[in-house]
């Protein structure tokens, strides 16, 4: 799980470097997310981030 935090930090830094903003999604339903994104059952979502232009 530590690697997910490192990846998230790198995404924040890269987004800022590109003039974008990033944010963490604080809560989500694991099972629904796995279904919608067709994630293999051997994987588990640990971090969801949104990246884009600030409003």
C-alpha positions as CSV (number, residue, x, y, z in Angstrom):
1,X,0.0,0.0,0.0
2,X,2.9,2.3,0.5
3,X,3.5,2.2,-3.2
4,X,0.0,3.6,-3.9
5,X,0.9,6.6,-1.7
6,X,4.1,7.1,-3.7
7,X,2.3,6.9,-7.0
8,X,-0.3,9.4,-5.7
9,X,2.3,11.8,-4.7
10,X,4.0,11.6,-8.1
11,X,0.6,12.2,-9.8
12,X,0.1,15.3,-7.7
13,X,3.5,16.6,-8.6
14,X,3.2,15.8,-12.3
15,X,-0.3,17.4,-12.5
16,X,1.1,20.6,-11.0
17,X,4.0,20.6,-13.4
18,X,1.5,20.4,-16.3
19,X,-0.7,23.2,-14.9
20,X,-3.4,20.8,-13.8
21,X,-4.9,20.0,-10.4
22,X,-5.4,16.6,-8.7
23,X,-7.5,15.4,-5.9
24,X,-8.1,12.1,-4.0
25,X,-11.6,10.5,-4.0
26,X,-12.3,9.9,-0.3
27,X,-14.9,7.2,-0.5
28,X,-16.1,4.7,-3.2
29,X,-17.8,1.4,-3.4
30,X,-15.1,-1.2,-4.2
31,X,-17.4,-3.8,-5.8
32,X,-19.2,-1.3,-8.0
33,X,-15.9,0.3,-9.1
34,X,-14.5,-3.2,-10.0
35,X,-17.6,-4.0,-12.1
36,X,-17.7,-0.6,-13.9
37,X,-14.0,-0.5,-14.7
38,X,-13.9,-4.3,-15.4
39,X,-11.0,-4.7,-13.0
40,X,-9.8,-8.4,-12.7
41,X,-10.8,-10.0,-9.4
42,X,-7.0,-10.4,-8.7
43,X,-6.7,-6.6,-8.3
44,X,-8.1,-4.3,-5.6
45,X,-8.5,-0.5,-6.0
46,X,-6.4,1.3,-3.4
47,X,-6.5,5.0,-4.6
48,X,-8.7,7.0,-6.9
49,X,-7.6,10.3,-8.1
50,X,-9.2,12.9,-10.3
51,X,-6.9,15.0,-12.5
52,X,-7.9,18.0,-14.6
53,X,-8.1,21.8,-15.0
54,X,-9.2,23.8,-12.0
55,X,-12.6,25.5,-12.2
